[in-house]
């Protein structure tokens, strides 16, 4: 059995990239969206509890 020899080639030099700045608008949008998500999750939980309680109490589904 012959051994394979691995030769590492030098990689071309790349200029370091400067990270793009983060704007106040981006931070505001992120925080706003997180808050909306939290509110939607809370509303969904409230709706699920309400429906579950009514179904357990014997309510029937309707097509309204």
C-alpha positions as a Markdown table, in Angstrom:
| # | Residue | x | y | z |
|---|---|---|---|---|
| 1 | Unk | 0.0 | 0.0 | 0.0 |
| 2 | Unk | 1.4 | 3.4 | -0.9 |
| 3 | Unk | 1.0 | 6.4 | 1.3 |
| 4 | Unk | -0.6 | 9.5 | -0.2 |
| 5 | Unk | 1.3 | 12.7 | 0.4 |
| 6 | Unk | -0.7 | 15.9 | 1.1 |
| 7 | Unk | 0.9 | 19.1 | -0.1 |
| 8 | Unk | -0.6 | 22.3 | 1.2 |
| 9 | Unk | -0.5 | 25.1 | -1.3 |
| 10 | Unk | -0.2 | 28.7 | -0.1 |
| 11 | Unk | -3.4 | 30.7 | -0.2 |
| 12 | Unk | -3.5 | 34.0 | -2.1 |
| 13 | Unk | -3.2 | 37.0 | 0.1 |
| 14 | Unk | -6.6 | 38.6 | 0.7 |
| 15 | Unk | -7.1 | 42.1 | 2.1 |
| 16 | Unk | -8.8 | 42.0 | 5.5 |
| 17 | Unk | -12.3 | 43.1 | 5.2 |
| 18 | Unk | -13.6 | 45.8 | 7.5 |
| 19 | Unk | -16.9 | 44.8 | 9.2 |
| 20 | Unk | -19.9 | 46.9 | 8.1 |
| 21 | Unk | -21.1 | 49.3 | 10.8 |
| 22 | Unk | -24.4 | 48.8 | 12.6 |
| 23 | Unk | -26.8 | 51.7 | 12.4 |
| 24 | Unk | -29.2 | 52.9 | 15.1 |
| 25 | Unk | -32.0 | 52.2 | 12.7 |
| 26 | Unk | -31.0 | 48.5 | 12.5 |
| 27 | Unk | -30.9 | 48.2 | 16.3 |
| 28 | Unk | -34.2 | 49.9 | 16.6 |
| 29 | Unk | -35.8 | 47.6 | 14.0 |
| 30 | Unk | -34.4 | 44.5 | 15.8 |
| 31 | Unk | -35.7 | 45.6 | 19.1 |
| 32 | Unk | -39.1 | 46.5 | 17.6 |
| 33 | Unk | -39.4 | 43.2 | 15.9 |
| 34 | Unk | -38.4 | 41.3 | 19.1 |
| 35 | Unk | -41.1 | 43.2 | 21.0 |
| 36 | Unk | -43.7 | 42.4 | 18.3 |
| 37 | Unk | -42.7 | 38.7 | 18.4 |
| 38 | Unk | -43.2 | 38.7 | 22.1 |
| 39 | Unk | -46.6 | 40.3 | 21.8 |
| 40 | Unk | -47.6 | 37.8 | 19.1 |
| 41 | Unk | -46.5 | 34.9 | 21.2 |
| 42 | Unk | -48.5 | 36.2 | 24.1 |
| 43 | Unk | -51.6 | 36.6 | 22.0 |
| 44 | Unk | -51.2 | 33.1 | 20.5 |
| 45 | Unk | -50.9 | 31.6 | 24.0 |
| 46 | Unk | -54.0 | 33.6 | 25.2 |
| 47 | Unk | -56.0 | 32.4 | 22.1 |
| 48 | Unk | -54.9 | 28.8 | 22.6 |
| 49 | Unk | -55.9 | 28.8 | 26.3 |
| 50 | Unk | -59.3 | 30.4 | 25.5 |
| 51 | Unk | -60.1 | 27.9 | 22.8 |
| 52 | Unk | -58.8 | 24.9 | 24.9 |
| 53 | Unk | -61.0 | 26.0 | 27.9 |
| 54 | Unk | -64.1 | 26.4 | 25.7 |
| 55 | Unk | -63.5 | 23.0 | 24.0 |
| 56 | Unk | -63.0 | 21.3 | 27.3 |
| 57 | Unk | -66.2 | 22.9 | 28.6 |
| 58 | Unk | -68.1 | 21.2 | 25.7 |
| 59 | Unk | -68.2 | 24.0 | 23.1 |
| 60 | Unk | -68.5 | 22.8 | 19.5 |
| 61 | Unk | -66.7 | 24.2 | 16.6 |
| 62 | Unk | -68.6 | 26.6 | 14.3 |
| 63 | Unk | -68.0 | 27.8 | 10.8 |
| 64 | Unk | -68.3 | 31.5 | 11.8 |
